Amino acid sequence: MSSTTTLDTIAAAGASLRAGTTTARELVEAGLAAIDAGNARVNAFITVDADGARAAADAADAERTRGIDRGPLHGIPYSLKDLVDVAGVVTTAGSRVLDDRVPTTDAVIVTRLREAGAICLGRTNLHEFAMGTTSEDSAFGPVHHPVDPSRSAGGSSGGSAAAVATGMGLASIGTDTGGSVRIPAAVCGMVGLKPTYGEIPTDGVVPLSTSLDHVGPIARTVQDCAWMFAILAAVAPRTIEPRDPRALTLVRPGGYFDALVETPVRHAVDRAIARLQAAGVVVKPGTIAGTDAITKAYLPLVVAEAADWHAPYLETRADRYTPPVLDRIRLGKTTLAVDYLAARRMQGVLAGYVDAALAGADALVLPAVPIVAPPLGATDVRLDPSSDTTLPIRSAMLRLTQLFNLTGHPAISIPVPVDGLPVGLQIVGRRGRTMDLLAVAAACERVLAS
């Protein structure tokens, strides 16, 4: 592979593999070299499987010489959030609690990726048990932002986003319970997809909240995420045909979704939407009802379901958790059954409200995260420059994403042009229509890149 050739997307790497101008082994070596050069700076990886990746690459190259092509991920190096089971390997979940938990079977998604010929470079760092938005409460140290190491890479899939942003593989698999794929993708300038709830199996993934957990890819482009999604969801991979911008109608929700947005994010999103409108996209103002119920529904589900899964470990290994995560999990032990059941009912109500907001439109469009990547160690942020009111960092970062975990709608964050730290534009589609959402996002991506 020529040192002047840039193969930073699955599409480019796949074309080069098929043309015979690079090999899977060269792609893997490039990813491993990037890990060697940058992991001490960003702390994206917990473990690296260099030997396994090289062996898999050699096997992929041997298959290709025999005319075997397993599809768009054949020979493509990726990473895996260390929340996903691989047989015979400890799944840490970013914690010392699971030091001796060695699964005997692969997660379903690992099997699907392996059968597609994708090559895992290793396991990425995360906020402990996926229970945070900054990836700094980890037994393996915080993940650092790829642009500014004094800042958070977002979470909980921070290691996954930082890995892709620094060339440590061409994609990564994360999980998203309240925004944990879209948040780090947004603040690191990557594309992050949360599909419709249930489209990608979570079997073999350490749960946070079974009612809200999603698996999703992080990559550099919408097309790359589309190929990853297809393999993960066991649907036929296909090249996404971007929608004609002149035939698109998007709704930009106001009120709750526009009230507290940091100035750099607001300006970047406003400019992005203006570019979309200049390309012919119709962007209409809209509202989503029931926003006062989002946190009331979200919190009981997350903490109660987390406390249920962690119950055996809380009895015997409480001292191994990071204190902030332990406090959140213990909160679930005090959740009343009536509050949990009310939250489950509210999920359906909120889903109906989002459906109503989508009526007559192709998608919703709004910021993915209302702030840029916060400094590591920060606890609060002031979103309104005219007010002294602050929000906890965690609440601020979840504010614009968690509704769509409650409702199950597919949502994607794509980067927008910025002068400073990365900002993500969130696009939300109809339930069960993730491929349609990807076509809308591809259209927006093309306009914003022009």
Residue, then its C-alpha position, 0 to 999 in steps of 0.5 A: m500500500s502506498s504511503t501516500t494513499t489514504l484508505d480511511t474509509i471502508a469504501a476506499a479500503g474495500a475498493s483498493l482490496r478488490a483492485g489488488t492495490t492493498t491487502a487486508r494485512e496492510l490495512v491491519e498493520a496500518g491500524l496497529a501502527a496507529i494504535d502504537a503511535g496514538n493509544a498512549r495519548v487517547n487511551a482508546f484501547i483496553t486490549v489489542d489482539a495484534d496476533g489474532a488480527r494478523a492471522a485473520a488478515d492473512a486468512a482474508d487475503a488467502e480467501r481473496t486470492r481464491g476468488i472468495d469475496r465475503g462482501p463490503l467488510h471482508g478484510i476490513p479492520y474494526s474495533l469492539k467496545d469492551l462490553v461485547d462478548v468474545a468467547g474465551v476473552v474477558t469482557t471488562a465493561g471498563s470495570r474491575v468487577l468483571d476481571d474473571r468473567v470469561p464468556t464461552t460463546d461469542a455475541v451474535i454480532v461478533t459471529r456476524l462480523r467474523e462471518a463477513g470477514a471483518i477483522c477485530l483489532g481489539r477492545t475499546n475503552l468505555h465509561e464503566f458499564a456504559m453508565g456515563t457520557t464522558s468515558e472518564d469513570s473507567a478502571f482503565g483510565p479516561v479516554h482522551h479527545p483525539v483533538d484536545p487530550s484535555r477533553s472528553a471523547g464522549g461516552s460511553s463508547g468514547g474509546s470507539a469514537a476516538a479509535v476511528a478518529t485516530g485511524m485505529g481501524l476503519a470502524s468500531i462497534g459501540t452501544d447506545t442506551g441514552g446516546s452512547v454511540r451518537i454522543p462520542a461520534a458527535v464530539c469526535g467528528m465521526v458518524g454514529l448510528k443508533p438503529t431502530y430498537g431491536e434491529i441489531p441483537t444485544d445477545g452477548v452484550v453486557p446490558l445497561s438497560t434492556s428496555l433501551d440498549h441498542v448496538g450501533p456502528i461508528a465510522r467516518t461516513v454514512q455509507d460505512c455505517a450503512w455497511m456495518f449496520a447491514i452486517l450487524a442486522a443481518v440484512a443485505p448490504r447495499t450501496i446507499e443512494p443519497r436522497d435528492p436534497r430538493a425532495l427532502t423535508l426535515v423538521r427542526p424541533g424547537g422548545y426543549f430541543d432548542a432552549l439549552v444549546e451552547t453557542p458554538v454548537r448552535h452556530a455550527v448547526d444553524r450554518a449546516i441547516a442553512r446549507l441544507q436549505a440552500a441545496g433545496v432541503v425544506v426545513k420546517p419548525g416543529t414540536i415534540a410533545g411530552t418533553d417534560a416526561i423524558t427524564k422521568a421515564y428514562l431514569p427509572l428504567v435505566v437505574a432499575e434494570a441496571a441494579d437488577w443485572h448488577a445485584p450479585y456483584l453489588e453483594t460481593r464486589a461493590d468495592r471494585y466499582t468506580p464510586p460515581v457508577l456505584d452510586r447510580i446503580r444503587l439508586g436503582k435499588t430504591t426505584l419504586a415498582v409503580d415508577y418503573l411501570a409508569a416509565r414503561r407506559m410512558q415509552g409508548v406515549l413518547a413514541g407516539y409523540v415522535d411519530a406525530a412530529l415526523a408526520g409529513a416529513d422525512a426526518l427530524v434534525l437537531p443537534a446531537v449534543p448541545i455542548v462541545a467536548p467538555p474538559l475532563g473532570a468538569t462536573d457542570v456546564r452553563l448552556d445559556p450565556s445569559s443565565d447563571t444556571t448550570l446543568p450537570i455534564r451528564s444531563a447536558m450530554l444526554r439531553l438531546t439523544q435519550l428520547f430516541n432510546l425511549t421511543g426506539h426511533p433510529a437516529i444518526s449523528i453526522p459531523v458538520p463543518v466547524d472552525g473549532l471542536p467537532v459538532g454533530l447534527q442528529i437526524v432521526g427517522r421512522r421506526g423500522r426505516t433505518m435504511d431510509l434514514l441512512a439515505v436521508a443522512a447520506a444526502c445531508e452528508r453530501v451537501l455539507a461536504s460540498 
